[in-house]
């Protein structure tokens, strides 16, 4: 079957990113190094108000992968939390109770709503948590998370199903809700150069409190440590509770972001 640009099949289905993009994922190490070199610039981001932020790792990753994100947010004044559930082996149904307990613990201890930052599969969990407890969630930010359109269009689908014991088609009603509008402000950060997830599966429907931010040339495994992505996360979390304004793509990393109209075109 023939394909169109960016992995779209003529049938309307999507396909995973090609082998070239997958092999190019090794550049994630350079994105981490870039953030370390640009740390003085990154620290100029808006300061936080001390509210708690729960960082959720991607598939097969652990809290270690979120250390740079948590340290950065802590330095900016947030109360950054690890998920404390070991390696993320997948399973929306299997992980739900533990995730809800963790969110409730942080909310009860702080007495404040919790922002959720989820990388890849962690972002799918974050959106599910926001649907379950909007009274406990302040903001949701996803990084390269496949929650919309044809979510099978990733290079990790078969491995996810083998490790988690769940098929992508399981929990169809829940997955449809996760792909829809959330009751809290949300931002999806993604890259068309993602070698693991088809970028179209990361697109949410823009609204008065929801937006997409495309980061040029970012990899999937580097998105959570990419300096432009980190800046965007900090900027979004710094908004006052209950308020939402579109992301301002000006600033020190302006060249790294696609225009807003390009970020929503599929």
N, C-alpha and C positions, 0 to 999 in steps of 0.2 A: 504494500500500500504506500502511496506517495505521501510525502510530508511537506508542510509549508514551513515558513520561517519560525524560529524559536521553538521547534518541537511540536508544532500543531499538526495533527493528522487530518486528512481530508474528511474523515468520518466525524470529526468534531471531538474525538478523544485526544488526549495528550500523551506524549511519550516522555520517558526520562531523558535527562541531558545526555548528550553524546559522549563517546569515549574521550574525545579531545578535552572537553571540559572536565570530565572526571579525573583524568590524569593531571590536569592543571591545578587540582585542589592542593597540591603540595605547596603552592604559594602562600598558604595560610600561615606558615612560619614567618614569612616576610611581613605579613600584616601585623603579627604580634610584635616583631622587632620594630616596625614603624611606630606602633603605639608607645613602645618603651622610649624610642628616640624623641617622640613628640609629646611626652608626658607633661613638660612645662606648659605647652600650648593647650593640652587637654584640660589642665587644671584651671583654665580660664573660663570653663563652662559655668553656667548658672549654678549657684549653691543650692543644696537641698534644705528642707525644713525639718529633717530628722525623722520623717515617717519611715516605717519599715518597708523593705523591699525584699521579696523572696525570689531568688535566682534559681531557675529550673533548667537542668542540663538536657542536652539532646540525647538521641538514641545511642546507646552503648557508651555514653560519657558519664562521668561522675562529677561530684562537687569540685574536683580538681580543675575541670575545664572552665568552671565559672569563677575561679580565684581572681583572675585579672579584673573581671567585671565587678565582683564584690569589693575588691580593694579600691577600685576607682570610685565606686559609689560611696564607700565608707569615707574616703578622703574628701568627698564633696559634701559630707554631712548627713548621709542617710544611714539608717540602721539596716545594714545588709545581712541577709540570712541565707544560709545554705539549706538545701532540701533534706540532707541527712538520711538518704535512703539508698546509699550505695550506688552501684552502677545502674543506669537506666536501661533495663532490658525490655522496655515496652509493655504495652497492655493497658489500654484505656480503662477497661473494666477492672482489671486486677489492681491498678494503682489508685483508683478513685478514693477509696476509704482512707488510705495513708495520706494522700495529698490533702484531702479535706481536713483530716486531723491536724496536719502540720499547719495549714492556713489558720485554723481555729486557734491553735496554740499561740501563734505569733500575734494574732489579733487580740486575744485575751490578755497576753502579757504586756502589750504596748498600749492597749486601749484606743488604737487608731486603725484606720483602714490600711490595708496592705497593697502595695503595688506589686505586680507580677511581671517579671522579665523572663521569658522562655525562649530558649534557643532550639530551633528545629522541633522535635517532638515535644520538648518542654513547653513550647508555645501553644501546642494543641492542648496540653494539660492546663495551661494558664487560662485559655479561653473557656474550657469546660468548668474550671473553678469559678470563673466570673459569672457564668450562667447559674451555678449552684448557689453562690452566696454573694450577690451584688452588694449587700449591706456590709460585707467584710473587705471588698476589693475596691481600691481607689483608681487604679489604672492598669491596663494590660499592654505590654509591648512584646511583640513576637519578632524573632530573628530567623529568617529563612524557614518558616514553619508551613508545612503543607496541610492546610485546613480547608481549602476551597477547590472548586472545580473537580477535576479528576485526580483524587489524592493518591491513586496508584502510580502516578507519573513521577516516581522517584527511583533512584538506583539502590534504594535500601528496602524496597517493599517486600521482596521475598525473604530477606534476612529478618526483617521485622516480624513477619508472620511465623517464621520458624522459631525465633527466640521467644516471642510473646505468647504463642499458642492462639493468637487471634487473627482472623482474616480482616483485611481492610473493610470488607463489607459488613462485618459485625457491628452492632450498635448503630445501625443506619440512622435511626431517629436522632440519636445523640450527635452523630457526625453532621447531620443536616443542621442541627441547632448551632453547633460549633462554627459552621461555615457562615451562619447568618449574622445579623446585627447583635452586638452585645449591649447589655444594660449599663455599661460603664465606658468611659473614654478608652480608645484603643488605637495603637499604631502598629502597622506591619512594616518591618524593615526587611528588604530583600535585595537580591542582585540577579540580573539577567545572565551573569556569568557563573551562576551557581552550578556546580558540577554534580550535585547529588539530587537536588530537588528542582523540578521544573518550576520556574519563577511564577508561572501563572497560578499555581496552586497556593501562592502566598498572598494573592490579591483579595483584600476585603472591599466591601462596598463603601466608598467614601460617603461621609455624612457630616452633620454638624459637629460630631465628636468622634469621628473615625477617619483615618488617613493612611495612605501608603507612602513609604519613603524608599526610593530606589537608590542604592549605593553602587556607583559604577565599579565594575571589575572586581568586586569583592568575591571571595570564595565562600563556599558553605562552611567549611571547617574553620575559616578565619573570620567569619562575620561577627562573632561574639567578641573578637579582640581587635577588629578593624578600627582604626582611629576615627574615621568619619561616622561609623555606626555607634561607637562609644559616645561621641559628641551628641549625636541625635538622641540616644537614650537619656543622657543627662539633661538635655534641653527639655525633653518631654516630661520627665519626672519632676522637673522644677516648677511646673505649672501649679497654681493654687488648687487645692482640692475642690472639685465640683466645677472647675473651669476648663475650657479647651480653646486653644487658638491654633491655627495651622502652623506647621513647622516652617520657620524662616530659614531658607537655604542659603542665606548670606552668611558671612563669617569665615573663620579660618579654613574650613573644609568645603567651601562652596563648590569648588570644581568637582568634588566627588559625588555630588547629588544630581540626579536627573530632574528636569523641571517637573512640577506637579502634574501637568497634563500628560506627560510621558509616563509618569509613574502609575497611571491608572489605565493606560491603553493596553488592551489585550489583543 
